[in-house]
Amino acid sequence: MLRARWYKVINDLFGNKTRTLLIVLSMSVGLFALGIILSARTILSEGLAESFAAINPSSGTVRTTELFDEEFLESVRSMKDVQEADARRQISARVRTELGEWKNLTVFVVADYDDIRVNKVSSQSGVWPPPEREMLIERAALSVIGAQVGDVVLVRFPNDTERKILIAGSAYDPAQLPAQIDGTPYGYITFDTLEWFGEPYGFNELHVLATHAQDKDWAQQVVNHVKDKAEKSGYTIPLSMIAEPGQLPMNDVLQGILLLMGLLGVLSLFLSIFLVVNTVSALLTQQKRQIGVMKAVGGSTFQILGMYLVMVLAYGVLALLIAIPLGMAGARELSSALAVFFNFEIYSTEVPPLTIKIQVVIGLILPVLASLIPFISSLRISAAEAMSIYSISKGRFGKNWIDQILSGSNLWFTRDLSLRSLLLSVRNTFRNKGRLTLTLITLTLGSATFISVFNVRASLSSTVEDMIKWFNCDTMLTLDRAYRAERLNREALSVPGVEKTDVWIQLPTRLVRSDDSESGMIYMFAPTVKPDSLIVSPTIAEGRWLAEGDDNAVVVPSAFLQDEPELELGGNIVLKVNGKEYTFKIVGTYIGMAFLPVVYANYDYMTRITNRIGEADALMISTRDHDPVSVDAATSMLEAHFESVGIRVSMLTTINMERRDAEASFDAIVALLLVMAILLALVGGLGLMGTMSINVLERTREIGVLRAIGASNRGVAMVFIREGIVIGLMSWVMGAILAIPTSQGLNQALGQAVMGVPLTYSYSLPGMWLWLVVVVLLSILASFIPARTASRLTVREVLAYE
Amino acid sequence: MNLSIDNPSPPLIELRSVVKVYNSLAGSVMALNCVSLQIFQGEFLVVTGKSGSGKTTLVNIITGLDRLTSGEVWVSGSPMHRFGTEKAARLRGGTMGVVFQSFELLPTLTVLQNVMLPMDFARRYSVWEQRKRAFNLLEQVDIADHAKKQPSALSGGQQQRLAIARAMANDPAILVADEPTGSLDSATAAAVMGIFEGLVQEGRTVLMVTHDKDIAKRGSRTATLVDGEIADAQIKESLHA
């Protein structure tokens, strides 16, 4: 048999179901948000590591211009510091999608699909290995070409051979950038099929796994040894890349997402704490009289404190019972969705016990700690004060200048207007300022977080726009080799719809460090620099863009300076171009992602030092009309014309495609932000509803008084609804202001993680207005429901309400 | 004016020059102005006065529900004026029962549990003893049949009987009642007064404040409060004969 005080706790918990439900929901939404974020973060991190380890990832890749055979591969495998090596043939082909559009297609040819030793590819669906004259498509690429397993597609190789080929199945190759992000699908065939396309046997790509794969510097040295060996064997190396140990190609973006999730988790936690403090203090206000009675019958502060702490613990347990399973399910769904987007496998969606422990600790201990302050201040008042029958009129309204203004006595213009009930609502809002402050902090935090999420989303779009603005052209073509620049310009301008042209050259380079070690492959783009140049400039982070007449100036990505500490703005950089070392001066840095380093140099200077004066291997065109349809039409005509005059296009992209691809790389972040926005709207919204509802419940007696003096039910409800709207609007205004620094912080963190510089700041007005609508609707709903319930009681019942 | 009588035994409650000032937006209000009072064991002291005269403040000060501004309050030889809320609650729980005009019952506890609660706080009896004792007290005030009901299901008179049973839970020597009949009709009020008289006959000390002069006549001693001062005191001859 329980002691009487525990019956009170139980009856308080289950006797007022509406209040319990509101408090438990407020707490559980915060805990749910925290659980989903922490669990998904761990599931993704572990899944990523396991998934990547399972494919035996390479330390680096060396590509050759000439083909090599198994004998050379075996000689690489026998190198002292090479743990394992494998070879593939990589071909840049084109595929016609179901819409009739030609897209780039990277085809890999593997000698033995059942003996891939490095960067393993596995079967996802359909047959395995790819049968002769059939092809497998990487699983993430099927949507890019709009095809299904079993479809037949037309593929064109660089040798102009076109074949209709069956997609016999899908493969899983997490070592590649997900196709939907870089816009390039991957196909897998055998050497028999390659022969069918009229291509000779041979490999052009070496995947090397160093002996100490986790040591990036060591891996770099080993890959450089392999590259030297290949060069000594007479192979030209156009490209070599070093992989970050244990990291997928999109690791930077994924880390950005995980960081963002962590930051939003912390914000959700703060929000939850304020919700708990708010609801507990509201509960105590409601229970003030009963606390007084318990003191009067001999209850000590500790005994009463113990009762209410147990009650808060019970709320926490109930909230955890809801939040833990929902958080686990949500984390699984979110992790699975992100894993699909980043194209890796999650082998286990087991929620880590630590996450549940954190949730339990936060769900139980934090509410108790958070509620100690309102408890102690509530228990400090004397029993007589607690039980005072004058509690209705005991608010401290009228003391300061805010109250003076709101009293309406100075508002002469209101005297002839029927604003009495509105003023009553506004005055009620300010009557209990401590409570109002707590409510406003909670709601402002919710508002600011929601608007900030929209701001980050808008900033991502602005950043993409900034990146696209670099190119003042509509289409970019990469050619299979260098052509005379003058010929390229002339042929392109002869195509209807093409208005302006410009050329550049692309060169594979490597950074040579002071200790003679070399970096992985860096692309050097050398555009023409003149007033009418089609390339304007990337968004410059520091320093300046290339100038006409610059000789050895380069502009590098901002993230590059972080990765290579010995480089600095204004300092020198040694780049190896075509096997020779050249010293350049870093004149500027641009905002760019770290996973695709590109340095810019002057076209005239680069063609001069590489003996390619007057040549170009890339072309940009500007069309007369810039809408996607006109650009696509002009581009198709240009491609056909180039083909007819013997100029081979190996890669083609329009700015619209670039924009789509750039946005796609942020799609996961944007989608995640939207999920978070909805989640935070739920937390904030429920917090708002809970706070408002308890606010009204607490004043049930006052409703009785208003009705006793003749107020109609509707009139009473309106007083509370207006009060709710006033509080909602105040939190919206403050949240909109607080969102400015909050979103700047998020932009800084996310931008640094993904690109090495903050995102281009943008404030989302739609997000701000959307939250206004949400706040007003929730305020009305939250005030209306309890006010209506209270107005349905008889005056006697209401006045007796506790 | 001091209110003291010649009695060889020491007083159970003694107020010495008690002053209580309330500070509010409207200014300072002196609720009790230098009140001195002695209450002896077995007395039924009724304090009367108009609304605002300081009656409830007097009850709150004696029971330790509120703190005084100056002066001294001694209860059963203990200096209540020096006690913090914790000690005051312990002293109150052990030696005093309090009955309020508006009953102040806990709405989420049953009738029986309301009576058990003070015993639980005082940790005097085992849970079974608390239950048994609570039933006995409810029988004494004739509401044992309603033990499992919520207080809201009882009539006003029954709620006040319940409040008296709760006040008697820890078998206190002193019962303090603030307008216990103020919310009751005359017949029910008379019945409640009968219960108080019965308790006095058992040897308990009762201090009651009321504005009703007819009710006041049923005490062994009366005092009148006017503007926070004791203006008049009478002792019933029969009780001190």
Interface residues (C-beta under 8 A of the other chain):
Chain A: M1 L2 R3 A4 R5 Y7 K8 N11 D12 G15 N16 R289 Q290 G292 V293 M294 K295 A296 V297 G298 G299 S300 T301 F302 Q303 R380 S382 A383 A384 E385 M387 I389 R396 G398 K399 A800 E802
Chain B: L25 N60 T63 L65 D66 R67 T85 E86 A89 R90 R92 G93 G94 V98 F100 S102 E104 L105 L106 P107 T108 L109 T110 Q113 N114 M116 L117 P118 M119 D120 F121 A122 V127 W128 Q130 R131 S152 R166 A167 A169 N170
